[in-house]
Amino acid sequence: MTNQEFYRIRRLPPYLFAEVNQMKAAARARGEDIIDLGMGNPDLPTPQHIVDKLKETVDKHTTHGYSVSRGIPGLRRAHAAYYKRRFGVDIDPETENVVTLGSKEGLANLASAITTPGDVILVPNPSFPIHPYGFMIAGAAVRHLPMGPGRDFLTELKYAVQHSVPTPTAVILCYPGNPTAEVVDLAFYEEVVDFCKKHGIWILSDIAYCEIYFDDNPPPSILQVPGAKDIAIEFTSLSKTYSMAGWRVGFGAGNKDLVAALTRVKSYLDYGAFTPIQVAAVAALNGPQDCIELHRETYKKRRDVLVEGLAAAGWYIPSPKASMFAWAPIPEDFKEMGSMAFSKLLLEHAKVAVAPGIGFGEYGEGFVRIGLVENEQRIRQAIRNIKKLMANKDEIIASWQAEQNKA
């Protein structure tokens, strides 16, 4: 049997980043130096004390067997302690949190755990792909909440609930936003919790970037809202905070029923992360935290270099208050071509890879996501390359338009 169209695969659209990724790989195969700002893959090293704890633990043969799917007790306690000192929120490590293989796995498996085919799930658009597609794979009907200039989340949420049959089962939140880098305050969460409680809607909050902020105003947790744990679960991750992306350690915390559902599904699917990785994760959460501030300062410097340098080149983008991304409007002269063609143009003419906004949903069109995942020297080189592109924009745009006319 070949070319079998499996049911759940049919529900997934083509991977919109694939074409840019193929171009990037082909350029590198030709020996071209591509500055990759398209991925959210941290380039900073994992702090040494965390690596040392992994090495120490992996030498103990007793740690080589099956681990615990819900996470070793010490790691769940460390995560609860993090919530207490960072947000002032009490988390019961026995019933209110679970260790996941990164926040992405947690969100996807929770979708499978709580979804009945046909359930309506509300997801911001643009959004990180797992937010809608985890539920689509589980059989849900995803209703998009359009986000962008001139749009208000709460207004869109209320309209969607009013015009959805059946009443939505859950809504996804992600602040600081990926890809938009948008931030919210506690008052925003208070309104969302109040509204969702009245309508019996679960809240799934993703705060993977909550430790990367630049204005001395730490992003809040929805669990800080009194009564939020009645309807909300929140996902965090060590990937960005400690540059542990490949280690795959995340957490779900909050509502006991949602945590129990995720824990039960996971118990059938995995045995948890390798025990030495979980022990090293305890060292991350309980150990010295100055590494977080160092990472934060590094991303802030990169942000400033990027925003100021692109402005000097004639491309004006908002300065993100948080996350490791800039959500950049396509320069006015290039808007006609859209985010995919503009991303290809940057790759071809400036040797810079970015993520086209259309890959995060149709309301991401008109933007590209730029990752702060190269050092300052490389970012400056990217800016120089883009400046040359901007200087030759008339010729480049005319060439693109001629190709479109031929097509």
C-alpha positions as CSV (number, residue, x, y, z in Angstrom):
1,M,0.0,0.0,0.0
2,T,1.4,3.4,-1.0
3,N,0.2,7.0,-0.6
4,Q,-2.3,5.9,2.0
5,E,-4.3,9.0,3.2
6,F,-4.7,8.3,6.9
7,Y,-7.6,10.1,8.5
8,R,-5.7,12.2,11.0
9,I,-3.0,13.0,8.6
10,R,-5.6,14.3,6.1
11,R,-6.7,16.8,8.7
12,L,-3.2,18.4,8.8
13,P,-2.4,21.1,6.2
14,P,1.0,21.1,4.4
15,Y,3.8,22.2,6.6
16,L,4.3,25.7,5.5
17,F,7.8,26.1,6.7
18,A,9.0,23.1,4.7
19,E,9.7,25.1,1.5
20,V,11.8,27.7,3.3
21,N,13.6,24.9,5.2
22,Q,14.4,23.1,1.9
23,M,15.8,26.3,0.4
24,K,17.9,26.8,3.5
25,A,19.3,23.2,3.3
26,A,20.0,23.5,-0.4
27,A,21.9,26.9,0.1
28,R,24.0,25.4,2.9
29,A,24.7,22.3,0.7
30,R,26.1,24.8,-1.8
31,G,28.4,26.2,0.8
32,E,26.5,29.4,1.4
33,D,26.7,31.0,4.9
34,I,23.0,31.2,6.0
35,I,22.3,33.2,9.2
36,D,19.4,31.2,10.6
37,L,16.9,33.4,12.6
38,G,14.0,31.3,11.7
39,M,14.0,28.7,14.5
40,G,13.2,29.1,18.2
41,N,16.2,27.0,19.0
42,P,18.3,28.6,21.8
43,D,22.0,28.8,20.9
44,L,23.2,29.6,24.4
45,P,24.7,26.7,26.3
46,T,23.0,24.9,29.1
47,P,24.4,26.2,32.4
48,Q,27.4,24.1,33.5
49,H,26.0,23.1,37.0
50,I,23.0,21.5,35.2
51,V,25.3,19.6,32.8
52,D,27.5,18.5,35.7
53,K,24.5,17.1,37.6
54,L,23.5,15.1,34.5
55,K,27.1,13.7,34.2
56,E,27.2,12.8,37.9
57,T,23.8,11.1,37.8
58,V,24.2,9.2,34.5
59,D,27.3,7.4,36.0
60,K,25.0,5.7,38.5
61,H,23.7,2.5,36.9
62,T,20.6,2.6,39.2
63,T,19.3,5.6,37.1
64,H,19.3,3.7,33.8
65,G,16.0,1.9,34.2
66,Y,12.4,3.1,33.5
67,S,11.7,6.4,35.0
68,V,8.3,7.8,36.2
69,S,5.9,9.0,33.6
70,R,4.4,11.8,35.8
71,G,7.9,12.9,36.8
72,I,10.1,11.9,39.8
73,P,8.8,13.3,43.1
74,G,11.9,15.6,43.6
75,L,11.2,17.3,40.2
76,R,7.6,17.9,40.9
77,R,8.5,19.4,44.3
78,A,11.1,21.6,42.7
79,H,8.5,22.8,40.2
80,A,6.0,23.6,42.9
81,A,8.7,25.5,44.8
82,Y,9.4,27.5,41.6
83,Y,5.7,28.5,41.3
84,K,5.7,29.6,45.0
85,R,8.8,31.9,44.7
86,R,8.1,33.2,41.2
87,F,4.3,33.7,41.3
88,G,3.3,33.2,45.0
89,V,1.1,30.3,43.9
90,D,0.8,27.1,45.9
91,I,1.0,23.9,43.8
92,D,0.4,20.5,45.3
93,P,3.2,18.3,43.8
94,E,1.1,15.2,44.3
95,T,-2.1,16.3,42.5
96,E,-1.5,19.7,40.8
97,N,1.5,19.2,38.5
98,V,2.9,16.7,36.1
99,V,6.3,16.6,34.3
100,T,6.0,16.5,30.5
101,L,8.5,15.9,27.7
102,G,8.5,19.6,26.9
103,S,5.4,21.8,27.0
104,K,4.6,20.7,23.4
105,E,4.1,17.1,24.3
106,G,2.0,18.1,27.3
107,L,-0.3,20.2,25.3
108,A,-0.7,17.5,22.6
109,N,-1.4,14.7,25.0
110,L,-3.8,16.9,27.1
111,A,-5.7,17.6,23.8
112,S,-6.1,13.8,23.3
113,A,-7.1,13.4,27.0
114,I,-9.9,15.9,27.1
115,T,-11.3,16.0,23.5
116,T,-14.4,14.4,22.2
117,P,-14.6,14.5,18.4
118,G,-16.5,17.6,17.4
119,D,-15.6,19.6,20.5
120,V,-15.0,23.3,19.7
121,I,-11.6,24.6,20.8
122,L,-10.8,28.4,20.6
123,V,-7.2,29.1,19.5
124,P,-5.6,32.5,18.8
125,N,-4.5,33.0,15.2
126,P,-1.5,33.5,14.6
127,S,-0.3,30.9,17.1
128,F,2.3,28.3,17.8
129,P,1.3,25.3,15.6
130,I,0.8,22.8,18.3
131,H,-1.9,24.9,19.8
132,P,-4.4,24.3,17.0
133,Y,-3.0,21.1,15.5
134,G,-2.8,19.2,18.8
135,F,-6.5,19.5,19.0
136,M,-7.1,18.9,15.3
137,I,-5.2,15.6,15.6
138,A,-7.4,14.7,18.6
139,G,-10.6,15.3,16.4
140,A,-11.7,18.7,17.7
141,A,-13.1,21.5,15.6
142,V,-10.8,24.5,16.0
143,R,-12.2,28.0,15.9
144,H,-9.6,30.7,15.3
145,L,-9.6,33.9,17.3
146,P,-8.2,36.5,14.9
147,M,-5.3,38.5,16.4
148,G,-3.4,41.4,15.2
149,P,-3.4,45.2,14.9
150,G,-6.7,46.6,16.0
151,R,-8.0,43.4,17.4
152,D,-8.7,42.7,21.1
153,F,-8.5,39.1,22.5
154,L,-11.4,39.5,24.9
155,T,-13.7,40.9,22.3
156,E,-12.8,38.1,19.9
157,L,-13.3,35.5,22.7
158,K,-16.7,36.8,23.7
159,Y,-17.9,36.9,20.0
160,A,-16.6,33.4,19.4
161,V,-18.4,31.9,22.4
162,Q,-21.6,33.7,21.5
163,H,-21.5,32.3,18.0
164,S,-20.3,28.8,18.6
165,V,-22.5,25.7,18.8
166,P,-21.8,23.7,20.9
167,T,-20.2,26.0,23.6
168,P,-16.4,25.7,23.2
169,T,-14.7,23.2,25.4
170,A,-11.4,25.1,25.9
171,V,-9.5,28.2,25.0
172,I,-5.7,28.4,24.5
173,L,-3.7,31.3,25.8
174,C,0.0,32.0,25.1
175,Y,1.8,35.0,26.8
176,P,4.5,36.1,26.1
177,G,3.2,35.2,22.7
178,N,4.8,32.9,20.2
179,P,5.0,34.2,17.5
180,T,3.8,37.7,18.3
181,A,5.9,38.4,21.5
182,E,2.7,40.0,23.0
183,V,2.5,40.3,26.8
184,V,-0.5,40.8,29.1
185,D,-1.0,41.8,32.7
186,L,-2.8,40.0,35.6
187,A,-6.0,42.1,35.0
188,F,-6.2,40.4,31.5
189,Y,-6.1,37.0,33.1
190,E,-8.7,38.0,35.7
191,E,-11.2,38.9,32.9
192,V,-10.5,35.7,31.0
193,V,-11.0,33.5,34.1
194,D,-14.2,35.3,35.1
195,F,-15.6,34.9,31.6
196,C,-14.6,31.3,31.1
197,K,-16.0,30.3,34.5
198,K,-19.4,31.7,33.6
199,H,-19.4,29.7,30.4
200,G,-17.8,26.5,31.7
201,I,-14.7,26.7,29.4
202,W,-11.3,25.2,30.3
203,I,-8.3,27.4,30.0
204,L,-5.0,26.0,28.7
205,S,-2.2,28.6,29.3
206,D,1.3,28.3,27.7
207,I,3.9,30.5,29.4
208,A,7.1,28.9,28.0
209,Y,8.7,32.3,27.5
210,C,7.8,33.8,30.9
211,E,11.4,34.2,32.0
212,I,12.6,36.0,28.9
213,Y,11.4,39.6,29.5
214,F,13.1,42.9,29.0
215,D,11.4,45.7,31.0
216,D,11.7,44.6,34.7
217,N,8.1,43.6,34.6
218,P,7.9,39.8,34.9
219,P,5.0,38.2,33.0
220,P,2.4,36.8,35.4
221,S,0.8,33.4,35.6
222,I,-2.9,32.8,35.2
223,L,-2.8,30.7,38.3
224,Q,-2.2,33.9,40.3
225,V,-5.9,34.7,39.7
226,P,-8.0,33.5,42.7
227,G,-10.0,30.5,41.6
228,A,-8.1,30.0,38.3
229,K,-7.2,26.5,39.3
230,D,-10.9,25.6,39.1
231,I,-10.7,25.8,35.3
232,A,-7.1,26.3,34.2
233,I,-3.9,24.4,33.6
234,E,-0.6,26.1,32.7
235,F,2.4,24.8,30.8
236,T,6.0,25.8,31.5
237,S,9.3,24.6,30.1
238,L,13.0,24.6,30.9
239,S,13.8,24.8,27.1
240,K,14.1,28.6,26.9
241,T,14.7,29.5,30.5
242,Y,17.8,27.4,31.0
243,S,18.6,26.7,27.3
244,M,17.6,23.1,27.6
245,A,15.5,22.7,24.5
246,G,16.9,19.3,23.5
247,W,16.5,18.0,27.1
248,R,12.7,18.0,26.7
249,V,11.5,18.9,30.2
250,G,8.3,20.8,30.7
251,F,5.4,20.8,33.2
252,G,1.6,21.1,33.4
253,A,0.3,22.7,36.6
254,G,-3.1,23.8,37.9
255,N,-6.5,22.1,37.8
256,K,-6.5,18.7,39.4
257,D,-8.8,17.1,36.9
258,L,-6.8,18.3,33.9
259,V,-3.5,17.3,35.5
260,A,-5.0,13.8,36.3
261,A,-6.3,13.4,32.7
262,L,-2.9,14.3,31.3
263,T,-1.1,12.1,33.8
264,R,-3.3,9.1,33.0
265,V,-2.9,9.4,29.2
266,K,0.9,9.8,29.6
267,S,1.0,6.7,31.8
268,Y,-0.1,4.7,28.7
269,L,2.3,6.5,26.3
270,D,5.7,7.0,28.0
271,Y,7.9,6.3,31.0
272,G,8.9,9.9,31.4
273,A,12.2,11.5,30.6
274,F,15.5,9.7,31.4
275,T,16.0,9.9,35.1
276,P,19.4,11.7,35.0
277,I,17.7,14.4,32.9
278,Q,15.0,14.8,35.5
279,V,17.6,15.0,38.3
280,A,19.5,17.6,36.3
281,A,16.2,19.5,35.9
282,V,15.9,19.5,39.7
283,A,19.4,21.1,39.8
284,A,18.2,23.7,37.3
285,L,15.1,24.7,39.4
286,N,16.7,24.5,42.8
287,G,20.2,25.7,41.9
288,P,21.6,29.2,41.3
289,Q,19.3,31.3,39.2
290,D,21.8,34.0,38.0
291,C,22.1,32.1,34.7
292,I,18.5,33.2,33.9
293,E,19.4,36.8,34.2
294,L,22.5,36.3,32.0
295,H,20.4,34.7,29.3
296,R,17.8,37.5,29.6
297,E,20.5,40.2,29.3
298,T,21.9,38.4,26.2
299,Y,18.6,38.3,24.5
300,K,17.9,41.9,25.4
301,K,21.2,43.1,23.8
302,R,20.5,41.0,20.7
303,R,17.0,42.5,20.5
304,D,18.4,46.1,20.6
305,V,21.0,45.3,18.0
306,L,18.3,43.8,15.7
307,V,15.7,46.5,16.1
308,E,18.1,49.5,15.9
309,G,20.1,47.9,13.0
310,L,17.0,47.1,10.9
311,A,15.7,50.6,11.5
312,A,18.9,52.1,10.2
313,A,18.4,49.8,7.1
314,G,14.9,51.1,6.6
315,W,12.9,48.3,8.1
316,Y,11.1,49.4,11.2
317,I,9.9,46.7,13.6
318,P,8.3,46.9,17.1
319,S,10.8,46.2,19.9
320,P,9.5,43.1,21.7
321,K,8.9,43.3,25.5
322,A,9.5,39.6,26.0
323,S,10.3,36.3,24.3
324,M,13.2,35.4,22.0
325,F,11.4,36.6,18.9
326,A,10.6,39.8,17.1
327,W,7.2,39.9,15.2
328,A,8.2,42.0,12.2
329,P,5.7,43.6,9.7
330,I,7.0,43.1,6.2
331,P,8.5,46.4,4.9
332,E,5.8,48.4,3.0
333,D,7.6,48.0,-0.4
334,F,7.6,44.2,-0.1
335,K,4.1,43.7,1.3
336,E,2.5,42.8,-2.0
337,M,4.5,39.5,-2.2
338,G,3.4,38.1,1.2
339,S,5.4,36.5,4.0
340,M,6.4,33.3,2.2
341,A,7.8,35.0,-0.9
342,F,9.5,37.7,1.3
343,S,11.1,35.0,3.5
344,K,12.4,33.3,0.3
345,L,13.7,36.7,-0.9
346,L,15.6,37.2,2.4
347,L,17.1,33.8,2.1
348,E,18.1,34.2,-1.5
349,H,19.4,37.8,-1.5
350,A,20.4,38.4,2.2
351,K,21.3,34.8,3.2
352,V,19.0,35.3,6.3
353,A,16.4,32.7,7.2
354,V,13.2,33.9,9.0
355,A,9.9,32.2,9.7
356,P,7.0,33.4,7.4
357,G,4.0,34.6,9.3
358,I,1.6,32.6,7.3
359,G,3.1,29.5,8.9
360,F,1.4,30.5,12.1
361,G,-2.0,30.9,10.6
362,E,-3.7,33.1,8.0
363,Y,-3.7,36.1,10.4
364,G,0.0,35.9,10.5
365,E,0.2,37.0,6.9
366,G,2.0,40.3,6.5
367,F,4.6,39.4,9.2
368,V,7.8,37.4,9.6
369,R,9.1,36.0,12.9
370,I,12.7,36.7,13.6
371,G,14.5,34.7,16.3
372,L,17.2,36.2,18.6
373,V,19.1,32.9,18.3
374,E,22.4,34.1,16.8
375,N,25.1,36.1,18.5
376,E,25.4,39.9,18.1
377,Q,28.1,39.6,15.5
378,R,26.0,37.3,13.3
379,I,22.9,39.5,13.8
380,R,24.9,42.6,12.7
381,Q,26.0,40.6,9.6
382,A,22.4,39.8,8.9
383,I,21.5,43.5,9.1
384,R,24.3,44.4,6.7
385,N,23.0,41.8,4.3
386,I,19.4,43.1,4.6
387,K,20.6,46.6,4.2
388,K,22.1,45.7,0.8
389,L,18.8,44.1,-0.2
390,M,16.9,47.2,0.8
391,A,19.2,49.4,-1.2
392,N,18.5,47.3,-4.3
393,K,14.8,46.8,-3.5
394,D,13.4,48.4,-6.8
395,E,15.4,46.0,-8.9
396,I,14.6,43.0,-6.7
397,I,10.9,43.7,-6.6
398,A,10.8,44.3,-10.4
399,S,12.4,40.9,-10.9
400,W,9.9,39.2,-8.6
401,Q,7.0,40.9,-10.3
402,A,8.3,39.8,-13.7
403,E,8.4,36.2,-12.5
404,Q,4.9,36.4,-11.2
405,N,3.7,37.7,-14.5
406,K,5.3,34.8,-16.3
407,A,3.6,32.3,-13.9
